[in-house]
Amino acid sequence: MNHIILKTKKVREQSGRSMIEMLGVLAIVGVLSVGAIYLYNVAMQKHKTNLLLDRIQNIVVKAHEVYAGDYTDLDTNNNKHPFTKQDLTNPFGQKIRVRKGNKGSDYFVIHVFELPVESCIQVLQTSWMNGSGTVGVHDRVTGNSKDYSFPFTPDTAVSLCESGGAQLDLTFNWK
């Protein structure tokens, strides 16, 4: 009979994970998940910004090839343009509009709508303008708008984009 009681005690003495240990593991997993989600969002923002830069470059190249300096007929509101639907879609979900300049047909304008501040900074800091042209920065919230000439220093790009608000429209003028 003593033999049976000893076996029962051994079964009762087996231990598993306590509730506190499980909560500790869940807390660690939660912190790691938050960090991973943040890094994923940063990577996606950079990816979308790089896509936008590629699309703007493609638009510039196609406009120069097709129109050869006379942009009289260039307007993406009509269907007579060399750009694909993908060319005219901002990776952040908004449209890109291309048209001839207001003050003549020797330059064209690219409008990029509702750009996040971080992407605005990266776009303005790129050197693909070759030092020529201007850009207009428009704050959708306050309605403030101003034109600036290229090239931008990093400090100037940061101050322009951060002072403009959360959603910015950029207007590029190319010759």
Order of alpha helices (4+ residues) and beta strands (2+ residues): alpha-alpha-beta-beta-alpha-beta-beta-alpha-beta
